[in-house]
Amino acid sequence: MGIPLDAEPSFTRQLSQEIDAAYEAYAAQQPYSEIRLYRTLRAQARNVVWSRLGAPDAPLEHDIATRAIQALKEFRGESQVSTWFYVLARREANRALRTLIQKRERFVPIETDEDDDMSEMAIPAAPANLDAPIDLERLMRNLPEKQAEVMRLHREGHSLQDIAERTGEPLGTIRGRYRLAMIKVRKKIAPE
């Protein structure tokens, strides 16, 4: 097959075709087909992880590929295996990204005097303090007014649909503002 595990990511039709061909061999119980399937799934997992996290993560790639092989008994054949796997890999990579962001979002505020120049400081939470509050208000300070409003209303428990009805704006506009606000907040949390 020839896909090295340390190769740069590449989104190619050829990789999808190789995944589908490897699955057919696996379903036909050909010798070494499970290894071939694993390698092709791992290559695609690397692509997805790289695109979502911005860097390779070998343990995550391995987990995604092995979980997919274990979950193949649930594959109903309603789509190509490559499509099914891409959705699965993207979901797992997004879950890993959310976990990474949550770890970076959490901090413990430093108690200081109001007149102190350091009143804005916070220190990252230690792993033992993962229940520390997330100060979204501080993170939302420099957002455009309409984006901050959408974020505040969403934090109060309103759905994006409710916010659209409340403000008289189209739902797509509200979704766009929320998405842009989240991107800006995440960049403040993890600038790299």
N, C-alpha and C positions, 0 to 999 in steps of 0.2 A: 504494500500500500504506500509506504514511503512518507508519511506525515510525521515529522519529528515533533516530539512533545514540547521542545523549546523554540519552535518556530514563531516568527512574528505572526500576529493575527491577520487573517485575510478572509473577507466575506466573499466566498466564491460559490458559484453554482456547482462547481466541481465537488466541493466538500459536501454539499447537500446530496449530490448524486452518490458520492462514496458512502455516506451514512445509509442511504436507502439500499444500496447494493450490499453493504455489510449486514444490514438487518435481514435482507432476503437470505443471505448465506446462513445467518444465525437461525432464522426460522426453519431453514432446511437442515439444520444441525450438521453443517459441514465442519470438518476439522479446523480448529483454531479460529473459528468464526467469532467466538466471544471476545477473543483478544483483538481481532480486527475491528469489531464493533466498538469495543472500549476505546481503542486508539482514535477512531474517527469521532466518537462522541466527545472524547477529551479534547480533541482539537477544536471542535465547535464550542465546547464549554470555555476553552481559553479565549476564543473570539468574543463570546458574550461577556465573560468576566472582565476582559480587557476593556470592552466598550462601556460597561457600566461602572467599573471601579477605577479605570484609568491605568491599571497595572495588572500584571499577572498575579494569580494567587493559586499556586499549585495544589494546596490541600482542598480548597474550594472546588477547583476544577475536577479533582479526583472524586470528591464527594458527589458532585453533580452527575458525573459519568456513571459512577457505580449505582447511585440511586435510580438513575434512568434505566439501567439494565435490570435492576430488581423490579422496577415498576412496569416493565414491558408486558407482563402478564395482564395489566390493566389496559394496554393499548388496544383500541377497538377497530383500528384500521379505517377510521373515518377521514383521515388525512394521511399525508406522507409521514413516515417516521421522522424525517428530518424536521418537518414543521412542528410535529408534536414535541420533539426534543428541544427545539429552539424556544418554544413557549415555556417548557419546564425549566430550561436553563436560565432564561431571562427572569422568571419568577424567583428562582433561588438566588441569582445575582442581585436582584432588587432587594430581597430579604437581607442579604449580607450588607448591602449598601445602607439600608435603613438602620441596621444594627450599628454599623460604623458611625453613622451620623448621630444616632442617639448617644453613643459613648462620647462624642465630641460636644454635643449640645449640653450635657449636664455639667454643672459647675456649682461651686459653693461660694456665695457672695462673702466678701470680707466686710465685717462690721467696722465702720469708721464713722468719724464725726461728719456731719453734713458740710462743715466748712473745710474739711480736709480735701486737698487736691486729689487724693486717691480714692474718693468715694465711688468711682466708677469701676474699680478693680474687682476682679473675681479670679479665683483659682480653679483649675480643673479639678473635678471630683475624683477622689481616689476610688478604686474599684469597690470599696466598701460603701461608698456614698452614692451609688447609682440611683438612689431615690431622691437625690438632691433636686430642688426645683429648677425648672428651666425658665430663665428670665427672657421670655420672648419680647416683652415690652422693650427691654434694652436693645435687643437685636432688631426690632422694628423701627427704631427711632428715625433712621434716615431714609425710610421707604417713602415713595410718593404717597400723598394723602389718601388717594383712592385705594391703593394696594393695602396700606395699613388698615384702612377701614374694613376691607374685606377680611383681612387676617383677624382683626379684633372680633368681628361678628362671628366668624367661624369658630374662634376660640370660645365664644359664649355659648356655643352649641347649635348655632344656626347652620342649616345645610346651605350649599351654594345656591340651590334652587330658591330657598327662603330669602337669601340675601338678594338674589336677582329680583324677586317679587317686591321685596322691601324697598330697594333702591330704584326700581323701575328700569334697570339696565337689562340687556339681553343676557341670558345664561352664559353664552359663549364669552362675552366680555368679562363677566365675573370669574369664570374659570381661568381665563387668561391672566387676569390680575392676580388671582390666587397663585397660579403657577409661577408667574414672574416674581412675586413676593417670596415664595418658597425658595426659588433659585437664589435670590439675593441673600436671604437669611442663611441658607446653607453655605454660601460663599463666605459669609462672616464667620461661620463656625469652623469651616475647613477651607481656608483660602487657597490651599494648594490644589 
